C-alpha cells in the first residue's frame, strides 16, 4: 500500500512539475515567424497532427554543421532576413538561419538561437515539427505555401510552435 | 465501467455455475439421505453468504449501460469543447483523474479484485495518456520513442509492486516492442548507422539505455514468467542479436554466409540453454539452408569486424557447449554421442556457405536435406523406443515438411497442367498416407514397449 502510494505520488509529481514547467517556460519568450511546408496529415496514437518541414531550418547549409558524426545538440541562429509575407495577422517578416554551431557549447547571448538535435540519419529536430490540430480543422488539409508558423523561442533556446497562421 | 464489468465476470465466472452445481449436488445428497433438508438449506445459505453478489444481475448490467451513456456524453461534450479548454484546466483535470484512479486502485487492492484489476490497468496506461495530452496541449514534437521509454520507466515500480502477472507480462511485452522498434529507427534508443557509415555507437546513451531495458526485461522475466517459459527471453535475445547483424548497425553482417553461421550459432545456443523453442529455431535455420539449392552465388557486401568477431565467438561458444555441456533431456551414452555429433554437424554446416561458390552451396543444401531427414528419423526412432509421443510426432512432421517441400521443388512444374495437378495430388496423398501409417506403427510399437 505504502509503496504504491509513493509510486502514485511520484507520478503526480512528475506530471505536476512537467506541466508547471511547460506552462511557464515560454512566458515572455520571443516570437518568430517561419515559412513552413505542411506535409502528411497523420492519425496515429498521438491524435491528429500535421508534420511540418521548415526550409529555413537547414543546418546542413553551414559548414559547422555539415558533418554530424553522432547524435548531438546543434544551435541555429535565426534572423528576420526573409521575405515579408501577408498573413491573417498582418504582414510578417520571415526568419532565416544565419549560423549553426554543433556540440554542447551554449551559444552567445546575442541573437536568437534555436536548440535542436542532430540524429544519426542526418535529420535535425527542433521540437516544432508537429502541430496538433482538431479533427475538423482546415489545417489538416493545408498545403505548401498556405500557412506560416508562429514560433516562440525561450531563454533556454527551446522553440515551441504557437500556431499556424494562414497566408492571405 | 466496461472493463470493470468484464473483469468482474472473468474473476467470478465460475460463481453462478458453482451455486447451481452445489444446489444440484445437495439435492442428490438429500435424496440419498446423506444430508438432511435443513442442512442443505444451511449449506446453501453459507455458500451464498460467502459469495454474495458475485453474479451481475440484469439491473447491474443496465446500470453499467447507463454509466456508459453518461461517460460517453461527458466525452462528447469534452471533445466538442476541447479547443476551448485551456492548458491549466487540462493539466489539473488530468492530475485529478490520475489521483482518483491511483487512490482507488490502492484502496481496492486487497478487497475487490474486480475493480482493482481494471483500475490498475488504467493507472498503467495513464502516464502514456498524460504524455500524449501534454504533447498535444503544448505542441511538443521530437523523438518518437522517448515517450514510450519514459512511460515504461515511470510504470516500472508500479508493475514490480503489483502481484498481477498479466500486468507484468504487458509491461514486458511493451519493453520488448520499444527495444525492437527503438533500436532500429532514429531516436534516443537507435543503434543504427548513419548514411555515411557513421553509427550511434559514439553515443553511449543509446547502448546504456538498451542495457537498462534488457536488465528490466530480465527482472520482469524472473518475476512474471513461469520457470519453464524463461527460455523465451533467451530467444528474444537471440532474435535481437540477429537483428543487429541484419540491420545497419556496428555489428552489421553484409555476407549471407556469415548471417547463416550467426543464425545457426544463436539457434543452437538457444536450443542447448532453453530446449524446445531453440530446437525449432535450429531446425528452421537448417531448413533455410536446404533452399540454397536455388542459389548460384553469394555476393558479400560490407562486414563489420565487431560483427564478425561476435559471430565466430557465438559459433565457438555453441560448439564448446555442444561438445562439453550437459543436455537438459536424459539420454543414454550412445544416443548422447550421436546427438552431439548431429548438433555439431548442423552447427558447422553453414561455414561451407562462406565461400559463396555455387557448387559448395548446392552440396551444402543436399547435406542440409540429409541432416534434416536423419534428425527426423532419429526423433521417430528415439521417441518410439522410449515411448515419447511428441518426439515421434515431431519427427513425422519434420519428415512430412521435408518431403512436401522437395516434392514441390522437384515436381513443381507438374502444377501447370490439370493432369499434372491430379497426379501431383495423388502422389502427395500417397506420401501423407505412408508417413501417417508409419507414425501409427511407431506409436503402436511404443505402446507395446510400455506394456
Interface residues (C-beta under 8 A of the other chain):
Chain A: X1 X3 X4 X5 X7 X8 X10 X11 X12 X14 X15 X16 X18 X19 X22 X23 X45 X46 X47 X49 X67 X68 X69 X70 X71 X72 X117 X119 X120 X121 X122 X123 X125 X127 X128 X129 X130 X131 X132 X134 X160 X161 X162
Chain B: X82 X83 X87 X88 X91 X94 X95 X98 X99 X102 X103 X105 X106 X109 X123 X126 X127 X130 X132 X134 X135 X136 X137 X138 X139 X140 X141 X142 X143 X154 X157 X158 X161 X186 X187 X188 X190 X192 X193 X194 X195 X196 X198 X199 X200 X202 X203 X205 X206
